[in-house]
Amino acid sequence: MLRSRLYAILGLGCAAIAIAAVLYVNNGSTVHAGGEPPAVLDKLKLVRGSLPAPDVAFVDADGKPVKLADFRGRYVLVNLWATWCGPCITELPELAKLNAELPQDRVTVVPIDMLEKVEAEKLRSFLGMHDAAGLPIYVDRELSVQRGFVANELPLTALIDAEGHLVAKAAGPQMWDDPASVAYLKAVSAPPAPKS
C-alpha cells in the first residue's frame, strides 16, 4: 500500500514536470541561453515571452537613417541616454569598454542620444571628454526610440536578440564593463553548440 502510494506520488510529480515543461516551451516563452544576468547587472530584468523589439528608427553621425532592424543577425545592447543625464554620463565609458571587448559580429552596443536637436560633432566631442570616444553616435531625431521603448527614465538599456526579440531591460545605470557583464553578453550571444 505504501509502495503504491509512493509510485502514485512520483507519477504525479513527473506528470506535473512534463506538463510544466510543455506549457513553458509552448506558451511563447523563450529559454534564455545565458540564464539570469549576473548580480552586477541587478537592474537588467529578463523579459518573459517572445516580444518583438519596437520597430524604431534613428540617425547615425552622418544623419543617415538607421533602423533597429538593420542590426538583425546579432545581439544588440541598445542604450538610451542624454547629455544632461548624470547616470548616463557615468556609464558611457563603461559601455565603450564593454563594446571594445565584445565580438562585434555577434553582439554590439548601440547608444542612442535622446536630444533630437544635437549635432553629431558636439556628441563626438562630448563622448571624447567622457572617455567614450569609441562608441558609435546615434541620435533619436524623431523621438521614435523614446516612444517605442517607453523611456520614462534614463538611462534605459534593452538587450535584443539576433532575431529582433526583446530579451531584457534595465532602467538605470549598470556596471557594463565589469568582467561578469562582459562574460554574460558573450555567453548569451554565443552561437548554439552543435548537436551531436
URSULFEN-V9994 format. One record per residue. RES is the residue in one letter. PHI is phi in degrees with one decimal (none if undefined). BURIAL is 1 if it has 16 or more other ideal C-beta (glycine too) atoms within 10 Angstrom, else 0. D_FIRST is the distance of its C-alpha to the first C-alpha in Angstrom with 2 decimals. Layout:
res->(RES,RES)
phi->(PHI,PHI)
burial->(BURIAL,BURIAL)
d_first->(D_FIRST,D_FIRST)
//
This chain:
res->(M,L,R,S,R,L,Y,A,I,L,G,L,G,C,A,A,I,A,I,A,A,V,L,Y,V,N,N,G,S,T,V,H,A,G,G,E,P,P,A,V,L,D,K,L,K,L,V,R,G,S,L,P,A,P,D,V,A,F,V,D,A,D,G,K,P,V,K,L,A,D,F,R,G,R,Y,V,L,V,N,L,W,A,T,W,C,G,P,C,I,T,E,L,P,E,L,A,K,L,N,A,E,L,P,Q,D,R,V,T,V,V,P,I,D,M,L,E,K,V,E,A,E,K,L,R,S,F,L,G,M,H,D,A,A,G,L,P,I,Y,V,D,R,E,L,S,V,Q,R,G,F,V,A,N,E,L,P,L,T,A,L,I,D,A,E,G,H,L,V,A,K,A,A,G,P,Q,M,W,D,D,P,A,S,V,A,Y,L,K,A,V,S,A,P,P,A,P,K,S)
phi->(none,-63.5,-65.0,-62.2,-64.2,-62.8,-63.0,-65.1,-65.1,-62.3,-62.7,-64.3,-62.5,-63.8,-63.7,-63.2,-64.5,-62.8,-64.7,-61.4,-64.0,-63.4,-62.9,-63.5,-72.3,-95.1,-91.4,91.5,-72.6,-102.4,-89.4,-79.0,-57.4,-90.0,73.3,-68.8,-61.4,-68.2,-58.5,-67.9,-102.5,-66.0,-92.5,-78.5,-106.7,-65.2,-96.7,-83.3,96.5,-113.0,-87.0,-71.0,-67.1,-61.6,-84.5,-116.7,-127.0,-153.1,-125.2,-91.5,-61.9,-91.3,82.8,-77.1,-63.8,-132.6,-111.8,-59.2,-63.7,-64.1,-94.0,-54.6,107.4,-146.1,-72.3,-131.7,-103.1,-84.8,-120.1,-92.3,-145.8,-150.0,-67.4,-90.3,-96.7,-54.9,-62.1,-63.5,-63.0,-61.1,-90.6,-57.4,-63.8,-66.1,-64.3,-64.1,-65.1,-57.7,-60.5,-66.4,-94.2,-87.6,-72.5,-62.1,-75.7,-114.3,-156.5,-144.8,-94.7,-123.0,-83.8,-121.9,-76.3,-91.2,-89.0,-67.1,-105.2,-77.1,-88.9,-60.0,-65.1,-66.1,-65.8,-58.5,-63.8,-61.3,-62.6,-62.3,-66.1,-111.6,54.8,-132.1,-61.6,-75.3,-78.5,-71.1,-107.1,-134.7,-133.0,-91.3,-64.6,-100.5,60.6,-71.9,-68.5,-59.4,-69.2,-61.6,-94.7,48.8,-84.2,-95.1,-146.1,-121.9,-72.7,-124.5,-125.1,-128.5,-99.7,-119.3,-81.3,-66.0,-94.3,89.7,-100.2,-72.1,-98.3,-157.7,-137.2,-132.6,-101.6,110.8,-72.4,-135.6,-93.6,-70.1,-93.3,-62.7,-53.3,-67.4,-67.0,-61.3,-62.0,-62.4,-67.9,-66.7,-68.9,-68.0,-94.5,-65.0,-63.2,-61.3,-65.0,-62.5,-78.9,-99.7)
burial->(0,0,0,0,0,0,0,0,0,0,0,0,0,0,0,0,0,0,0,0,0,0,0,0,0,0,0,0,0,1,0,1,0,1,0,0,1,1,0,0,1,0,0,1,0,0,1,0,0,0,0,0,1,1,0,1,1,1,1,0,0,0,0,0,0,1,0,1,0,0,1,0,0,1,1,1,1,1,1,1,1,1,1,0,1,0,0,1,1,0,1,1,1,1,1,1,1,1,1,0,0,1,0,0,0,1,1,1,1,1,1,1,1,1,1,0,0,1,0,1,0,0,1,0,0,1,1,0,0,1,0,1,0,0,1,0,1,1,1,1,1,0,0,1,1,1,0,1,1,0,1,0,0,1,1,1,1,1,1,1,1,0,0,1,0,1,1,1,1,1,1,0,1,1,1,1,1,1,0,0,1,1,0,1,1,1,0,1,1,0,0,0,0,0,0,0)
d_first->(0.00,3.83,5.41,5.10,6.28,8.65,9.97,10.59,12.43,14.29,15.24,16.58,18.41,20.04,21.02,22.56,24.49,25.74,26.88,28.59,30.33,31.57,32.82,34.50,36.27,37.25,38.40,41.63,40.62,42.06,40.42,43.03,43.82,45.03,42.25,43.17,46.80,47.63,48.12,51.92,51.52,49.84,51.39,50.48,47.58,45.77,46.18,43.01,43.51,46.25,49.34,52.71,55.25,58.15,60.98,63.69,67.12,69.33,72.32,72.94,75.83,78.25,77.30,75.56,72.68,69.21,65.90,62.52,61.63,64.29,61.87,59.18,57.82,57.28,55.59,57.89,57.85,60.00,61.53,63.42,66.02,69.48,72.43,72.34,68.67,68.46,64.80,65.54,68.49,66.43,63.92,66.55,67.29,63.57,63.10,66.11,64.67,61.28,62.95,65.01,61.87,59.97,60.19,62.25,61.19,57.58,57.92,60.87,61.84,63.68,65.28,66.82,69.40,69.27,73.02,74.25,77.92,77.81,79.75,78.12,80.74,80.02,76.31,77.09,79.21,76.57,73.83,76.24,76.98,73.27,72.42,70.72,73.43,70.98,69.12,70.08,71.76,70.32,71.36,69.85,73.19,71.78,68.91,66.53,64.30,64.18,63.25,60.81,58.78,59.31,60.83,61.28,61.22,62.72,61.84,59.16,57.58,55.43,53.74,53.91,52.36,54.28,53.43,54.75,51.55,51.35,48.96,49.70,52.26,53.76,55.98,58.13,59.22,57.05,57.63,58.17,59.83,57.17,55.84,52.29,53.65,55.54,52.55,50.33,52.84,53.36,49.61,49.02,52.04,51.29,51.02,47.52,46.66,47.21,44.15,43.56)
//
